[in-house]
Amino acid sequence: MKEYSFKINGKQYDVTVESVEGKNAQVVVNGAAYSVEIEKGAAEAPAAAPAPAAAPAQAAPAQAAAAPAAPKAAPAGPGTKVESPLPGVVIEVSVKEGQAVKQGQKVAVLEAMKMENEIAATVDGTVTAIHVNKGDSVLEGAPIVTIA
């Protein structure tokens, strides 16, 4: 187990790398557990692998906590995922599972670079899964909701 402490844009992040298996790492960021997929450096020896697992926390605060979407994702089956257009923090989830939505309707609000960005439904349908909660940090391309 490796422990790291990062200060990003004035905010403290304490990261503990619990385990690394192949390209997957189990990390704890400020007390919250995440499963992280390592994109670069995963082929290195196991002793060197924990450093890349913590690397996302160095790049941006949103990247340190990007993985929560995977554990929180409900099995959605077929549908269209509405994805985050940029990294940020979810400050509002405007829909509930089972709710009918129209294309262009607000499904969430994302704060990025001190600006609020409304995330809109890309298709008409019914919300079959909500992949984030208020306060979650997400990366660009992370699923917000699934609409079928």
Backbone bond lengths (Angstrom), bond angles and torsions (degrees), N, CA, C in turn:
res aa  C-N    CA-C-N  psi(-1)  N-CA   C-N-CA  omega(-1)  CA-C   N-CA-C  phi
1 M - - - 1.444 - - 1.531 107.86 -
2 K 1.347 115.15 127.72 1.460 121.48 178.93 1.516 108.53 -112.57
3 E 1.317 116.38 143.59 1.454 120.98 178.00 1.523 109.45 -120.45
4 Y 1.329 115.60 138.84 1.452 122.61 -179.64 1.517 108.54 -133.19
5 S 1.313 115.82 153.47 1.454 120.70 174.99 1.526 106.78 -131.35
6 F 1.345 115.78 125.16 1.451 121.50 -178.63 1.518 109.37 -121.68
7 K 1.308 116.18 146.90 1.451 121.31 171.74 1.525 105.67 -120.62
8 I 1.340 116.13 114.43 1.459 122.12 -175.46 1.520 108.10 -123.04
9 N 1.315 116.00 120.91 1.470 121.30 -178.31 1.522 111.16 49.73
10 G 1.333 116.93 40.05 1.454 121.98 177.14 1.516 115.40 82.17
11 K 1.330 118.37 -2.91 1.465 120.87 -179.32 1.525 109.47 -105.33
12 Q 1.339 116.32 136.12 1.455 122.67 -177.58 1.528 110.75 -84.48
13 Y 1.339 117.73 133.20 1.460 123.44 175.62 1.523 108.15 -126.36
14 D 1.331 116.46 117.91 1.462 121.68 175.35 1.522 107.05 -100.69
15 V 1.331 116.32 117.55 1.461 122.16 -174.24 1.519 109.28 -117.29
16 T 1.331 116.00 127.82 1.459 122.07 174.53 1.516 107.77 -117.37
17 V 1.336 116.49 124.38 1.459 121.21 176.52 1.523 106.46 -91.72
18 E 1.336 115.53 107.92 1.462 121.42 -176.75 1.528 111.49 -74.83
19 S 1.346 116.56 -48.84 1.458 120.46 -179.09 1.521 109.80 -158.00
20 V 1.340 114.80 156.70 1.456 121.30 176.68 1.519 107.45 -134.29
21 E 1.340 115.53 124.14 1.458 121.27 176.51 1.509 107.75 -129.98
22 G 1.341 116.76 108.21 1.459 120.35 -177.37 1.515 110.56 62.81
23 K 1.343 116.97 -121.01 1.462 121.69 -179.74 1.528 112.46 -97.03
24 N 1.338 117.91 5.53 1.458 121.42 -178.18 1.521 110.16 -111.37
25 A 1.334 115.37 136.64 1.456 120.87 178.27 1.520 108.89 -130.76
26 Q 1.306 115.61 145.84 1.464 121.99 173.41 1.522 106.10 -103.39
27 V 1.345 116.72 119.05 1.455 121.23 -178.09 1.523 110.04 -127.87
28 V 1.326 114.85 157.71 1.459 121.69 174.52 1.524 106.10 -122.24
29 V 1.353 116.58 121.87 1.458 122.46 179.80 1.519 107.62 -115.82
30 N 1.339 115.92 116.11 1.464 121.99 -178.90 1.526 111.45 49.25
31 G 1.330 116.82 41.44 1.456 121.74 175.60 1.519 115.56 88.90
32 A 1.340 118.42 -7.88 1.466 121.23 -179.98 1.530 109.23 -103.14
33 A 1.334 116.88 129.82 1.466 122.02 -177.67 1.522 110.63 -84.13
34 Y 1.339 116.23 139.95 1.456 122.81 179.45 1.520 110.07 -139.33
35 S 1.325 114.95 151.10 1.453 121.73 171.01 1.525 105.38 -103.43
36 V 1.327 117.73 123.65 1.454 122.55 -173.34 1.517 109.97 -118.03
37 E 1.325 116.15 135.87 1.456 120.87 173.64 1.519 107.88 -98.00
38 I 1.335 116.21 125.37 1.456 121.89 -177.91 1.519 108.13 -88.76
39 E 1.326 116.42 122.06 1.458 119.79 -177.82 1.518 112.54 -89.01
40 K 1.328 117.96 -37.04 1.456 121.17 -178.15 1.516 109.77 -122.77
41 G 1.320 116.98 144.12 1.452 121.37 175.28 1.515 114.42 83.37
42 A 1.330 118.75 4.68 1.459 120.81 -177.04 1.519 112.52 -70.04
43 A 1.322 118.09 -20.36 1.456 120.95 -177.66 1.525 111.56 -82.08
44 E 1.334 117.94 -3.12 1.453 121.14 -179.44 1.523 110.34 -70.91
45 A 1.316 116.06 169.11 1.460 121.42 177.96 1.522 109.59 -60.60
46 P 1.336 118.69 149.40 1.459 121.34 -178.04 1.524 113.85 -53.63
47 A 1.329 118.26 -33.06 1.463 120.03 179.96 1.521 110.96 -65.00
48 A 1.336 118.29 -30.10 1.461 121.38 -178.31 1.523 111.89 -92.39
49 A 1.320 118.27 -13.47 1.464 121.24 -174.96 1.524 115.19 -64.73
50 P 1.345 122.17 -34.31 1.458 119.43 -178.10 1.522 114.18 -60.15
51 A 1.324 119.25 -32.12 1.464 120.15 -179.62 1.523 111.86 -60.37
52 P 1.364 121.03 -46.68 1.453 118.63 177.17 1.522 112.86 -62.95
53 A 1.323 118.79 -29.55 1.457 119.86 179.50 1.521 110.69 -63.69
54 A 1.311 117.64 -33.64 1.452 121.04 179.50 1.518 111.83 -86.11
55 A 1.323 118.68 -14.00 1.454 122.23 -176.74 1.519 113.73 -55.90
56 P 1.347 120.96 -37.31 1.453 118.55 179.03 1.525 112.91 -57.93
57 A 1.327 118.27 -31.49 1.456 119.88 179.94 1.514 111.04 -68.25
58 Q 1.339 117.63 -25.46 1.445 120.29 178.91 1.517 111.39 -74.99
59 A 1.311 118.05 -31.12 1.461 121.29 -173.93 1.521 112.03 -72.48
60 A 1.320 117.69 -47.50 1.466 121.25 -179.38 1.518 108.77 -165.02
61 P 1.325 117.82 149.20 1.455 119.41 -179.40 1.522 112.55 -57.37
62 A 1.308 118.03 -36.11 1.463 120.58 -178.00 1.518 111.09 -64.06
63 Q 1.331 117.09 -33.31 1.452 119.40 -177.28 1.513 111.89 -71.59
64 A 1.313 118.98 -27.17 1.455 120.86 -178.18 1.515 111.23 -63.68
65 A 1.310 117.06 -30.41 1.447 120.04 -175.67 1.522 112.41 -117.03
66 A 1.289 117.30 28.39 1.458 120.91 -175.66 1.507 113.14 -70.85
67 A 1.306 118.17 -27.68 1.447 120.85 -172.92 1.521 116.30 -71.84
68 P 1.344 121.57 -13.24 1.442 117.18 -175.75 1.517 113.77 -59.57
69 A 1.298 118.65 -24.06 1.456 120.84 -178.64 1.530 110.87 -57.63
70 A 1.312 118.63 -39.18 1.450 120.68 -177.37 1.534 112.30 -64.98
71 P 1.339 119.72 -50.78 1.447 117.94 -179.44 1.531 113.37 -67.53
72 K 1.327 118.75 -29.13 1.447 121.74 -176.62 1.516 112.45 -86.87
73 A 1.317 117.79 -12.59 1.458 120.78 -175.96 1.527 110.15 -66.28
74 A 1.306 115.30 129.94 1.459 120.08 176.48 1.526 108.30 -86.24
75 P 1.325 118.86 150.79 1.447 119.19 176.45 1.528 108.42 -62.95
76 A 1.306 116.41 113.59 1.451 120.28 -170.97 1.517 113.29 -101.89
77 G 1.307 117.88 -18.34 1.455 119.56 -175.94 1.513 109.41 67.40
78 P 1.334 116.71 -154.20 1.449 118.66 -178.84 1.522 110.49 -70.21
79 G 1.296 114.86 152.29 1.455 120.14 179.26 1.506 110.23 159.95
80 T 1.306 115.69 175.77 1.457 122.24 178.82 1.519 108.48 -104.94
81 K 1.321 116.53 124.66 1.457 120.44 178.40 1.527 108.87 -84.90
82 V 1.322 116.62 131.06 1.456 121.81 171.02 1.521 104.92 -91.81
83 E 1.341 116.42 120.29 1.460 121.28 -173.12 1.515 112.18 -108.17
84 S 1.315 115.12 156.10 1.456 121.53 177.55 1.531 109.20 -69.56
85 P 1.331 117.79 128.50 1.460 119.95 179.81 1.527 113.44 -78.78
86 L 1.348 116.91 -12.11 1.454 121.14 -179.90 1.520 108.53 -160.33
87 P 1.340 117.61 161.78 1.457 119.37 178.42 1.533 110.51 -70.62
88 G 1.313 116.63 145.25 1.456 120.06 178.63 1.512 111.55 178.16
89 V 1.337 115.68 -165.33 1.456 122.65 -179.22 1.526 108.36 -118.55
90 V 1.325 115.84 131.50 1.462 121.16 178.82 1.525 107.72 -72.58
91 I 1.342 117.40 120.21 1.461 119.69 179.02 1.527 111.72 -108.28
92 E 1.340 116.58 -9.69 1.468 119.74 177.18 1.523 108.97 -159.31
93 V 1.320 116.14 136.28 1.464 122.19 168.42 1.520 104.76 -111.76
94 S 1.332 117.18 116.06 1.469 122.59 -169.37 1.519 114.39 -94.07
95 V 1.330 118.26 -3.31 1.463 121.08 -176.90 1.525 109.93 -128.13
96 K 1.329 115.53 166.63 1.463 122.03 176.00 1.530 108.42 -123.38
97 E 1.329 116.23 156.26 1.460 120.18 175.74 1.516 109.29 -58.21
98 G 1.336 116.10 136.92 1.458 121.45 179.84 1.521 113.49 89.34
99 Q 1.317 117.49 -7.86 1.466 121.62 -179.07 1.523 110.53 -78.45
100 A 1.339 116.64 136.73 1.461 121.47 175.21 1.527 108.63 -78.83
101 V 1.339 115.85 137.73 1.465 120.83 178.74 1.521 109.87 -132.42
102 K 1.309 115.03 155.10 1.463 122.45 176.46 1.522 108.32 -108.45
103 Q 1.325 116.01 152.42 1.459 120.77 177.02 1.525 108.60 -56.34
104 G 1.333 116.79 132.73 1.456 122.13 -179.90 1.518 114.18 92.46
105 Q 1.341 117.52 -10.93 1.467 121.23 179.43 1.526 109.87 -72.78
106 K 1.335 117.18 140.47 1.463 122.13 179.45 1.524 109.51 -66.56
107 V 1.356 116.03 127.79 1.460 120.69 176.58 1.530 111.29 -110.98
108 A 1.343 116.71 -22.51 1.466 120.66 -179.99 1.524 108.94 -163.78
109 V 1.343 114.59 165.64 1.460 121.11 174.26 1.519 106.92 -125.72
110 L 1.335 114.93 132.30 1.451 122.62 -176.71 1.520 108.42 -118.18
111 E 1.326 116.84 131.83 1.462 120.31 175.45 1.521 107.88 -98.47
112 A 1.327 115.19 124.22 1.460 121.09 178.29 1.520 107.69 -141.48
113 M 1.302 115.91 129.68 1.469 122.08 179.96 1.531 111.21 52.35
114 K 1.332 116.49 44.73 1.463 125.09 177.58 1.527 113.67 62.40
115 M 1.332 116.34 21.58 1.464 121.24 176.91 1.521 108.68 -124.27
116 E 1.340 116.35 143.37 1.454 120.67 176.95 1.522 109.63 -90.70
117 N 1.319 116.46 131.27 1.460 122.68 -179.21 1.518 108.83 -121.64
118 E 1.330 116.67 120.39 1.462 120.15 177.14 1.522 108.93 -77.69
119 I 1.323 115.93 132.85 1.459 122.04 176.28 1.523 106.03 -102.06
120 A 1.338 116.25 123.69 1.459 121.14 -174.48 1.524 111.61 -108.33
121 A 1.326 115.41 152.96 1.466 121.51 175.51 1.526 108.17 -63.62
122 T 1.310 116.24 138.16 1.464 121.01 -179.81 1.516 112.45 -93.42
123 V 1.334 116.87 -12.69 1.467 122.26 179.62 1.528 109.50 -145.46
124 D 1.330 116.45 162.09 1.460 121.42 170.66 1.525 107.82 -78.46
125 G 1.331 117.22 146.76 1.460 119.53 176.37 1.508 111.86 160.05
126 T 1.333 114.56 -157.20 1.459 122.34 -179.34 1.520 108.91 -119.45
127 V 1.320 117.14 135.72 1.466 121.55 178.63 1.532 107.74 -69.14
128 T 1.328 116.01 117.05 1.465 120.35 -179.14 1.523 112.22 -100.59
129 A 1.342 117.38 -18.98 1.468 120.30 178.68 1.519 109.19 -157.30
130 I 1.320 115.01 143.99 1.460 122.17 172.63 1.525 105.64 -115.44
131 H 1.324 116.64 120.71 1.460 121.59 -172.24 1.527 113.55 -95.75
132 V 1.337 118.66 -5.82 1.457 121.68 -175.84 1.529 110.04 -133.69
133 N 1.300 114.98 164.53 1.463 122.60 173.65 1.520 108.09 -126.23
134 K 1.325 116.11 161.09 1.458 120.87 175.79 1.527 108.32 -56.88
135 G 1.339 116.57 132.53 1.462 121.95 179.61 1.511 114.18 95.62
136 D 1.336 118.08 -12.00 1.471 120.62 179.11 1.524 110.72 -70.49
137 S 1.317 116.07 141.61 1.460 121.75 171.22 1.514 107.74 -92.07
138 V 1.319 116.52 135.99 1.462 120.90 -179.27 1.523 110.53 -129.87
139 L 1.303 115.46 154.39 1.457 122.37 175.22 1.518 109.69 -94.78
140 E 1.299 116.17 165.58 1.446 121.16 172.53 1.523 108.59 -59.53
141 G 1.331 116.97 132.35 1.455 121.19 179.17 1.526 114.27 88.50
142 A 1.319 117.82 -4.65 1.471 120.60 179.17 1.537 108.87 -71.05
143 P 1.327 117.70 138.56 1.470 119.64 179.34 1.526 110.81 -68.20
144 I 1.336 115.62 136.45 1.463 122.00 176.92 1.527 108.51 -100.45
145 V 1.332 116.70 -55.70 1.469 123.05 176.46 1.519 108.89 -140.80
146 T 1.330 115.93 162.38 1.465 121.86 172.55 1.518 106.98 -117.13
147 I 1.337 115.16 133.15 1.463 121.71 -179.82 1.521 108.07 -120.10
148 A 1.332 116.08 129.59 1.479 120.48 177.65 1.518 109.45 -120.61
